Amino acid sequence: MKEIYLDNAATSKTPEAVILAMDEYYRDYRANVHRGMYTSAERATDAFESARADVAKFIGGAANEVFFVKNATEGLNFLANSLTANLKPGDEIVISLMEHHANLVPWQMAARRHGLVLKFIPLAQDFCLDLVAAGNLIGPKTKIVAVTQASNVLGTVNDVRALADLAHAAGALMVVDGAQSVPHLPVSVGALDCDFLVFSAHKMWGPTGVGAVWGRAELLEKLEPWQYGGGMIIEVTTEQATWDEVPGRFEAGTPNIAGAIGFGAAVRELAKYGMSRFVEEEKALTTYALEKLAAVEGLMIIGPASSENRLGVFSFTLAGLHPHDIVTLLDREGVAVRGGHHCAMPLLTSLGLQAVTRASFYVGTSQADVDALVAGLGKVKKMFA
């Protein structure tokens, strides 16, 4: 039985071009980057830096504004540590109730260390962020606004440009968690007018273990490194060290070279496919799925009811059934979905829920896959009838 994979919000599948790019590195020119002057080392460095340029281009940024990290979680931890280092007790950070734990806990810990105040933008009735409330929360004491562009639970696409305008009017920095949005939308850091954007490769056809942070060059120049070691220094004495130029100063030690090369291959494949084309396809499939799922008796979708301003991410409850039971039984039908709190416990708590089942789409998901999900849910219901 072929698996119908509907857990793309967690990790997408990997196309052949990405596997081949990484395989070529391992087979033909495996060497460290930025250090060796021999042929394979120079080829590895060229491939690594070409990947950086391709990833930057994909979001409308410049290569010197992007550095590689382990994943979006590491990138957000870097920003939470670096951007709050010089803040004063009483300064405020504004995030939202729909954040993934990766864009909540790092700020929570930073607030605890420095005596900062953490404020949360609530949800409106339509499962979007309440921008009126956001305008009231963001004020003179706000130093950082950090919000997801798209929810991994609700599928909601937030108006982060409006939030960036509010942040900048208050003299605050705007950090965007793009882990869900960059894989699904044509994202331009210029159009968003954000100051930092963080995302991961593994949700957009790339390998696991690599992500990227984009930041305005003038802001990156002011940040101290968060990790220290080889590859990110110019000179070290027994008393002190001086840092490399941006972005190298933020990439201590041997990086995930193959991962970065695979990341570059992934964004090239997505660019070739066409993000605008993908948006139209996903919107049509989302409309179809909303109609089909709404017809399942006892099923309640937790998220926007329209395909406008939402991704193909569907969290739902099914009356009388626990999400873990649904996931297990759907798996027997060859349908892979996810159940739980999806690293968004404050969001679910605010909605009076402990867990939901989630199906999530990506390039290649079809109406037939949606039909299989709906048919599988029908069988699940009969088992508990």
Secondary structure by P-SEA (a helix, b strand, c coil): ccccccccccbbbbcaaaaaaaaaaaccccccccccccaaaaaaaaaaaaaaaaaaaaaccccccccccccaaaaaaaaaaaaaccccccbbbbbcccccccccaaaaaaaaacbbbbbbbbbcccccccaaaaaaaccccccbbbbbccccccccccaaaaaaaaaaaacbbbbbbccccccccccccccccccbbbbbccccccccccccccccaaaaaacccccccccccccccccccccccccccccccccaaaaaaaaaaaaaaaaaacaaaaaaaaaaaaaaaaaaaaacccccccccccccccccccccccccccaaaaaaaaaaacccccccccccaaaaaaacccbbbbbbbcccccaaaaaaaaaaaaaaaaaac
